[in-house]
Amino acid sequence: MALTARVRPAAGEPEGALVLFHGRGADENDLFPLLDALDPERRFVGATPRGPLSLPPGGAHWYALGGIGTPEATTFYASYGAAAEWLDGFLAEHGVVHDRLVLGGFSQGGVIVAAAAPGRDRTRHAGSGDRSRVGPAGARGARGRGRRGAVPRDADVPPARPGVRARGLGVDPAHHSAARMKAA
């Protein structure tokens, strides 16, 4: 399962990468305008990948629902693998290392961000943020962090520290209210 994405180039040599994963039923165009809102100087190469599944009620999805608010495990793991593979290729193509990567995601995209953040075989990423709170159905030991995404323990996801390193890269990782986002 291969992913496609919209890419916004950096103004010069990229200082890092900013990748945003959309929510259920949206597509790669949904969060694309936020790349300039979050990085107006275009210091980072930006991308918004498209979820690989086309499911009812329409739009792109990262996984099928296994119940209300619960990812179905087979489609979740397939998309998780595709996202991690795409992310590695995207970074390599643009000459960006994982510790210069900032990830963001909304809803289903937030779950993918929580899972695709670099694991033990990669260096740590600069920061991540997500707005989700679910894990796959049948996942062994899904762990939740309040409103943060929940992923299975066997997904090998390091504990997130949103914003700790991202602030040093000049990206504002703070939570923004809907009113503030509309103003941006």
N, C-alpha and C positions, 0 to 999 in steps of 0.2 A: 504494500500500500504506500504509494508515493504522495507527498504533499506538494501543493503549489502555494506560492506566496506572492504578495506584492512587496516590493523592496523599494525603500527610499534611500538613495545613496547619501553618504556623508558629504559635507562640503569639500573636504580634502581627504587626506589619509584618515581613515576612521580611528578614533580614540577608543572605541568600544562598539558594542552592539546593543540595541534596544529592540526586543521582540515582544509583541503583544498578541495574545491568543484570545480570539472572540468567544462569545457565549453561544448557547444553543439556538439554532435557527438563524443565526447571522452569517456573515462570511468575512473574507479578508478585507473587505472595504469598510466594515463597521468601525474598527478601531484605528484605521489608517490615519485619519486626521489628528489623532492624539500623538502620533510620532513627532509632529512639528510643535504641538503644544507642550510636550514634555522635553523636547530637545530643539528649541527654536534656532540654535546656532548650527545645527546639523553636524555636531561633533561625532555622532554615532551613526553607523549604518543602521537603518531601521527596517523592520520587516513585520508583516502580519500574515502568518500562514492561514490557510483555509482548512477547516475540519474536513476529513476525508469521506465522511458519510453524508448522503442525501436522504433524509428521513422525513416522514410527516411530522409536523404540519408544513414543512418546507425549510428551505435554507440549508446551511451546512451544520453538521453536528460532529462532535468529537467521539461520542459513543451513544449507543441506544440506552434507553432507561430500562432498568430492571424492576422498577417500581417507582412510586412517587419519590422523586429526589434521590434515586439510587442508580448509579451506573451499572449496566450489565457488564459482567467481568470480561467476556470474550472480546467485545468491541472496545472496551476500555484499554485492555492490554495491547490490542493491535494498534490503536491510535497512539498510546503511550510510546510504543516501540517506534512507530513511524515518526512521531514528533522528536524523539531523542535522536534518531538517525538523521532527520532533516536538520535539526539544530547543529549537530556536529559538522555536517556538510556545509551549512551556511557559514558557520564560523571559519572553517578552513578556507572556503572560497574567498572570504573577505579578509583573511589574515588576522582574525581576532581570537585571542585566547579566552578560555572560559572565565577567568577571573576579571575580565573586562565586559562581561555579559550582564545585562539587566533584563529580567523577564517580568511580564505582567500578564494577567489573565482575568477574565470576567466569567463567572458562572462555570460552565463546562470547561472553558479555557483556563480558569483558575485551578481546576482539578488537574488538568494536564500540566500546568506550570509547576504545581506542587510535586508532581511525579517526575517531570522531565528535568527538574533542576539537577545539576550534576551530582552523580553518586560517587561511590568510593573509587571508581576507576577514572575519575576526572578531577581536575582541580576545582575548587569551589567557585561558584559564580558570584558576581558582585552584589547582587540583591534580587529579591523577587517579591511580588505582591500578587495576591489573588483575592477574589471576592466569591467564595464558594464555601460549601460546608458538607460535602457528601463524599462517600467512597463507594467503590464498586460492590454490587451485591455478591455475597458469598466470599468476599475477600477475607483472608485470614487476618484477624486482629487489626481491623481498620482503626486508625487513630485519629481522633478529632482534636482540633485546637479552637474550640469556641466557633467563631465564624470563619476560621481559616479552613482551607481544604483538608480533607481527610483522605489519606492514601493507604493502601495495604502495607503492613510492616515489611513484607518481602519485596517491596518496590525499591528498597535501598535508597531512600531519600534522606539527605542530611537535615537536621533541624534548621528551619528557616530563621533568619535574622533580618527581616526586611529593612532595608534602608541603611543598615550599619555601614556597609561598604559603598552602597550606591551614592550616598551623600558626598563621599570623597570623589566621585566621578562627575559631580555637577548635575545629577538627576535628582529631582525632588520626589522622594518616594512616599510622601505623606498622603494620608487618606484625604480625599476631597469630597465634599458633599455634592449632591446633584446640582445645587444652585451655583456652587463655585465652578463645577465642570462646565455648566452652560455658559458661564462668563468667559471661560477660556476659549 
